[in-house]
Amino acid sequence: MAIELLYFAWVREAVGRDGETVDPPADVDTVAALVDWLESRGGGYAEAFADRSRLRVAVDQEFTGFDASLADVHEVALFPPVTGG
């Protein structure tokens, strides 16, 4: 199951890229499990995904939570909360 990942703002900076295509293990079936798997890669991934309270997620361009299923998902975007003023 190939998933296109998109990273924005400081998440992109920590990971060192703006996106990638990944093929996570079969047991990675939710966004939370995907983030755990990414964090286990260490380095910038561990830094970017250590505190989920600082992250927001969109699955196939729809805002969602970390409990969202990855069944039939094509794209996951990870980014900090958006602020305005």
MIMARZA-876710 format. One record per residue: residue number from 1; residue in three letters; z, y, x of N, C-alpha, C in turn. Coordinates in nm, 3 decimals, decimal comma. Each point is the difference from the previous one (the first is absolute). Example, Ala and Ser with C-alpha at 12.3 -4.5 7.8 and 13.67 -1.06 7.14 Angstrom:
REM residues 2
+-----+--------+---------+---------+---------+---------+---------+---------+---------+---------+---------+
! num ! residu !      nz !      ny !      nx !     caz !     cay !     cax !      cz !      cy !      cx !
+-----+--------+---------+---------+---------+---------+---------+---------+---------+---------+---------+
!   1 !    ALA !   0,780 !  -0,569 !   1,319 !   0,000 !   0,119 !  -0,089 !   0,000 !   0,120 !   0,090 !
!   2 !    SER !  -0,072 !   0,105 !  -0,035 !   0,006 !   0,119 !   0,082 !   0,073 !   0,109 !  -0,077 !
+-----+--------+---------+---------+---------+---------+---------+---------+---------+---------+---------+
This chain:
REM residues 85
+-----+--------+---------+---------+---------+---------+---------+---------+---------+---------+---------+
! num ! residu !      nz !      ny !      nx !     caz !     cay !     cax !      cz !      cy !      cx !
+-----+--------+---------+---------+---------+---------+---------+---------+---------+---------+---------+
!   1 !    MET !   0,000 !  -0,117 !   0,085 !   0,000 !   0,117 !  -0,085 !   0,000 !   0,123 !   0,090 !
!   2 !    ALA !  -0,113 !   0,059 !   0,021 !  -0,010 !   0,121 !   0,082 !   0,040 !   0,122 !  -0,084 !
!   3 !    ILE !   0,085 !   0,084 !   0,059 !   0,047 !   0,121 !  -0,066 !  -0,027 !   0,118 !   0,092 !
!   4 !    GLU !  -0,059 !   0,104 !  -0,056 !  -0,023 !   0,124 !   0,074 !   0,129 !   0,083 !  -0,008 !
!   5 !    LEU !   0,057 !   0,034 !   0,114 !   0,119 !   0,083 !   0,006 !  -0,038 !   0,141 !   0,042 !
!   6 !    LEU !   0,060 !   0,098 !  -0,065 !  -0,020 !   0,141 !   0,034 !   0,135 !   0,060 !   0,032 !
!   7 !    TYR !   0,008 !   0,075 !   0,109 !   0,124 !   0,064 !   0,043 !  -0,021 !   0,150 !   0,004 !
!   8 !    PHE !   0,099 !   0,076 !  -0,047 !  -0,012 !   0,145 !  -0,005 !   0,120 !   0,068 !   0,065 !
!   9 !    ALA !  -0,023 !   0,122 !   0,049 !   0,102 !   0,090 !   0,057 !   0,075 !  -0,070 !   0,114 !
!  10 !    TRP !   0,134 !   0,009 !   0,001 !   0,074 !  -0,055 !   0,113 !  -0,008 !  -0,152 !   0,006 !
!  11 !    VAL !  -0,032 !  -0,067 !  -0,110 !  -0,019 !  -0,146 !   0,004 !  -0,121 !  -0,029 !   0,090 !
!  12 !    ARG !  -0,108 !   0,074 !  -0,019 !  -0,119 !  -0,015 !   0,084 !   0,033 !   0,026 !   0,146 !
!  13 !    GLU !   0,078 !   0,102 !   0,025 !   0,036 !   0,034 !   0,139 !   0,083 !  -0,110 !   0,064 !
!  14 !    ALA !   0,096 !  -0,055 !  -0,075 !   0,087 !  -0,105 !   0,056 !  -0,079 !  -0,127 !   0,028 !
!  15 !    VAL !  -0,087 !  -0,038 !  -0,093 !  -0,078 !  -0,123 !   0,015 !  -0,111 !   0,017 !   0,104 !
!  16 !    GLY !  -0,051 !   0,123 !   0,011 !  -0,104 !   0,027 !   0,099 !  -0,142 !  -0,018 !  -0,051 !
!  17 !    ARG !  -0,015 !  -0,007 !  -0,131 !  -0,133 !  -0,013 !  -0,060 !   0,007 !   0,045 !  -0,145 !
!  18 !    ASP !  -0,115 !   0,031 !  -0,057 !   0,001 !   0,047 !  -0,139 !  -0,024 !  -0,112 !  -0,100 !
!  19 !    GLY !  -0,032 !  -0,117 !   0,050 !  -0,018 !  -0,114 !  -0,088 !  -0,043 !  -0,123 !   0,076 !
!  20 !    GLU !  -0,001 !  -0,112 !  -0,071 !  -0,043 !  -0,126 !   0,059 !  -0,019 !  -0,101 !  -0,113 !
!  21 !    THR !  -0,070 !  -0,104 !   0,030 !  -0,015 !  -0,112 !  -0,093 !   0,086 !  -0,113 !   0,053 !
!  22 !    VAL !   0,084 !  -0,055 !  -0,087 !   0,089 !  -0,109 !   0,041 !  -0,019 !  -0,119 !  -0,092 !
!  23 !    ASP !   0,037 !  -0,116 !   0,051 !  -0,003 !  -0,124 !  -0,078 !   0,139 !  -0,062 !   0,014 !
!  24 !    PRO !   0,095 !   0,047 !  -0,083 !   0,138 !  -0,047 !   0,015 !   0,015 !  -0,147 !  -0,040 !
!  25 !    PRO !   0,109 !  -0,064 !   0,043 !   0,026 !  -0,139 !  -0,038 !   0,009 !  -0,014 !  -0,153 !
!  26 !    ALA !  -0,020 !  -0,119 !  -0,049 !  -0,001 !  -0,027 !  -0,144 !   0,131 !   0,036 !  -0,069 !
!  27 !    ASP !   0,112 !  -0,010 !   0,072 !   0,129 !   0,031 !  -0,064 !   0,025 !   0,150 !  -0,013 !
!  28 !    VAL !  -0,088 !   0,082 !   0,050 !   0,010 !   0,146 !  -0,015 !  -0,068 !   0,034 !  -0,132 !
!  29 !    ASP !   0,081 !   0,005 !  -0,108 !  -0,057 !   0,013 !  -0,134 !   0,040 !   0,127 !  -0,074 !
!  30 !    THR !   0,081 !   0,086 !   0,063 !   0,038 !   0,128 !  -0,058 !  -0,016 !   0,109 !   0,106 !
!  31 !    VAL !   0,003 !   0,124 !  -0,043 !  -0,006 !   0,111 !   0,096 !   0,121 !  -0,007 !   0,093 !
!  32 !    ALA !   0,118 !  -0,032 !  -0,052 !   0,120 !  -0,011 !   0,083 !  -0,018 !  -0,104 !   0,110 !
!  33 !    ALA !  -0,055 !  -0,116 !  -0,037 !  -0,024 !  -0,105 !   0,099 !  -0,104 !   0,045 !   0,102 !
!  34 !    LEU !  -0,100 !   0,074 !  -0,044 !  -0,101 !   0,053 !   0,092 !   0,064 !   0,096 !   0,100 !
!  35 !    VAL !   0,085 !   0,089 !  -0,048 !   0,067 !   0,096 !   0,088 !   0,092 !  -0,075 !   0,098 !
!  36 !    ASP !   0,070 !  -0,103 !  -0,047 !   0,083 !  -0,082 !   0,090 !  -0,086 !  -0,061 !   0,109 !
!  37 !    TRP !  -0,115 !  -0,055 !  -0,039 !  -0,090 !  -0,063 !   0,096 !  -0,053 !   0,102 !   0,100 !
!  38 !    LEU !  -0,039 !   0,117 !  -0,048 !  -0,047 !   0,105 !   0,090 !   0,111 !   0,043 !   0,096 !
!  39 !    GLU !   0,120 !   0,020 !  -0,053 !   0,113 !   0,043 !   0,082 !   0,029 !  -0,101 !   0,111 !
!  40 !    SER !  -0,020 !  -0,129 !  -0,029 !   0,026 !  -0,105 !   0,100 !  -0,096 !   0,007 !   0,118 !
!  41 !    ARG !  -0,107 !   0,078 !  -0,011 !  -0,093 !   0,017 !   0,112 !   0,062 !   0,081 !   0,113 !
!  42 !    GLY !   0,110 !   0,069 !  -0,030 !   0,070 !   0,077 !   0,102 !  -0,066 !   0,133 !   0,029 !
!  43 !    GLY !   0,045 !   0,065 !   0,106 !  -0,056 !   0,127 !   0,044 !  -0,004 !   0,105 !  -0,109 !
!  44 !    GLY !  -0,113 !   0,066 !  -0,013 !  -0,017 !   0,106 !  -0,099 !   0,015 !  -0,050 !  -0,143 !
!  45 !    TYR !  -0,034 !  -0,126 !  -0,024 !   0,015 !  -0,057 !  -0,134 !   0,149 !  -0,005 !  -0,037 !
!  46 !    ALA !   0,081 !  -0,047 !   0,092 !   0,145 !  -0,007 !  -0,026 !   0,056 !   0,139 !  -0,026 !
!  47 !    GLU !  -0,046 !   0,096 !   0,076 !   0,044 !   0,139 !  -0,018 !  -0,043 !   0,054 !  -0,137 !
!  48 !    ALA !  -0,124 !  -0,021 !  -0,036 !  -0,054 !   0,055 !  -0,125 !   0,062 !  -0,062 !  -0,124 !
!  49 !    PHE !   0,033 !  -0,128 !   0,004 !   0,041 !  -0,071 !  -0,120 !   0,148 !  -0,036 !  -0,005 !
!  50 !    ALA !   0,079 !   0,052 !   0,092 !   0,143 !  -0,033 !   0,006 !   0,078 !   0,053 !  -0,120 !
!  51 !    ASP !  -0,038 !   0,114 !  -0,054 !   0,074 !   0,063 !  -0,109 !  -0,092 !   0,021 !  -0,119 !
!  52 !    ARG !   0,002 !  -0,092 !  -0,093 !  -0,091 !   0,007 !  -0,115 !   0,029 !   0,118 !  -0,092 !
!  53 !    SER !   0,119 !   0,055 !   0,007 !   0,029 !   0,117 !  -0,084 !  -0,086 !   0,119 !   0,040 !
!  54 !    ARG !  -0,059 !  -0,006 !   0,118 !  -0,086 !   0,108 !   0,050 !  -0,148 !  -0,029 !  -0,026 !
!  55 !    LEU !  -0,030 !  -0,104 !  -0,078 !  -0,139 !  -0,041 !  -0,023 !  -0,035 !  -0,002 !  -0,147 !
!  56 !    ARG !  -0,125 !   0,023 !  -0,027 !  -0,060 !  -0,018 !  -0,132 !  -0,120 !  -0,091 !   0,018 !
!  57 !    VAL !  -0,041 !  -0,061 !  -0,110 !  -0,110 !  -0,097 !   0,009 !  -0,094 !   0,015 !  -0,119 !
!  58 !    ALA !  -0,127 !  -0,022 !   0,029 !  -0,102 !  -0,009 !  -0,105 !  -0,078 !  -0,128 !   0,022 !
!  59 !    VAL !  -0,024 !  -0,071 !  -0,109 !  -0,077 !  -0,124 !   0,004 !  -0,128 !   0,024 !  -0,079 !
!  60 !    ASP !  -0,111 !  -0,019 !   0,067 !  -0,131 !   0,028 !  -0,061 !  -0,001 !   0,136 !  -0,069 !
!  61 !    GLN !   0,053 !   0,099 !   0,071 !   0,001 !   0,142 !  -0,038 !   0,088 !   0,032 !  -0,121 !
!  62 !    GLU !   0,100 !  -0,086 !  -0,027 !   0,098 !   0,025 !  -0,106 !   0,139 !  -0,002 !   0,063 !
!  63 !    PHE !   0,078 !   0,108 !  -0,022 !   0,136 !   0,001 !   0,050 !   0,077 !  -0,118 !  -0,060 !
!  64 !    THR !   0,081 !  -0,064 !   0,082 !   0,075 !  -0,117 !  -0,045 !   0,126 !  -0,014 !   0,084 !
!  65 !    GLY !   0,076 !  -0,104 !  -0,024 !   0,121 !  -0,028 !   0,076 !  -0,022 !  -0,113 !   0,097 !
!  66 !    PHE !   0,102 !  -0,027 !   0,079 !  -0,009 !  -0,104 !   0,101 !   0,002 !  -0,141 !  -0,059 !
!  67 !    ASP !   0,035 !  -0,011 !  -0,128 !   0,001 !  -0,130 !  -0,065 !  -0,137 !  -0,038 !  -0,056 !
!  68 !    ALA !  -0,100 !   0,085 !   0,018 !  -0,135 !  -0,026 !  -0,052 !  -0,061 !  -0,123 !   0,065 !
!  69 !    SER !  -0,067 !  -0,078 !  -0,081 !  -0,069 !  -0,120 !   0,047 !  -0,124 !   0,037 !   0,081 !
!  70 !    LEU !  -0,034 !  -0,086 !   0,094 !  -0,122 !   0,019 !   0,079 !  -0,115 !  -0,086 !  -0,052 !
!  71 !    ALA !   0,019 !  -0,067 !  -0,112 !  -0,107 !  -0,083 !  -0,057 !  -0,120 !   0,087 !  -0,034 !
!  72 !    ASP !  -0,114 !  -0,037 !   0,053 !  -0,127 !   0,069 !  -0,026 !  -0,001 !   0,146 !   0,046 !
!  73 !    VAL !   0,084 !   0,036 !   0,095 !   0,007 !   0,137 !   0,052 !  -0,101 !   0,016 !   0,113 !
!  74 !    HIS !  -0,066 !   0,115 !   0,002 !  -0,097 !   0,030 !   0,104 !   0,052 !   0,103 !   0,100 !
!  75 !    GLU !   0,087 !   0,092 !  -0,047 !   0,043 !   0,112 !   0,085 !   0,146 !   0,033 !  -0,026 !
!  76 !    VAL !   0,073 !   0,024 !   0,109 !   0,139 !   0,046 !  -0,006 !   0,012 !   0,123 !   0,089 !
!  77 !    ALA !   0,050 !   0,107 !  -0,057 !   0,023 !   0,124 !   0,077 !   0,150 !   0,021 !   0,015 !
!  78 !    LEU !   0,041 !   0,036 !   0,121 !   0,141 !   0,026 !   0,030 !   0,012 !   0,141 !   0,056 !
!  79 !    PHE !   0,094 !   0,077 !  -0,055 !   0,009 !   0,141 !   0,035 !   0,139 !   0,053 !  -0,033 !
!  80 !    PRO !   0,037 !   0,114 !   0,059 !   0,128 !   0,062 !  -0,035 !  -0,008 !   0,068 !  -0,135 !
!  81 !    PRO !   0,117 !   0,029 !  -0,059 !  -0,003 !   0,074 !  -0,127 !  -0,073 !   0,132 !   0,018 !
!  82 !    VAL !  -0,071 !   0,040 !  -0,103 !  -0,074 !   0,125 !   0,002 !   0,092 !   0,112 !  -0,047 !
!  83 !    THR !   0,002 !   0,108 !   0,077 !   0,080 !   0,114 !  -0,039 !  -0,090 !   0,121 !  -0,018 !
!  84 !    GLY !   0,044 !   0,091 !  -0,075 !  -0,079 !   0,121 !  -0,022 !   0,091 !   0,121 !  -0,011 !
!  85 !    GLY !  -0,058 !   0,112 !  -0,014 !   0,085 !   0,116 !  -0,008 !  -0,070 !   0,119 !  -0,058 !
+-----+--------+---------+---------+---------+---------+---------+---------+---------+---------+---------+
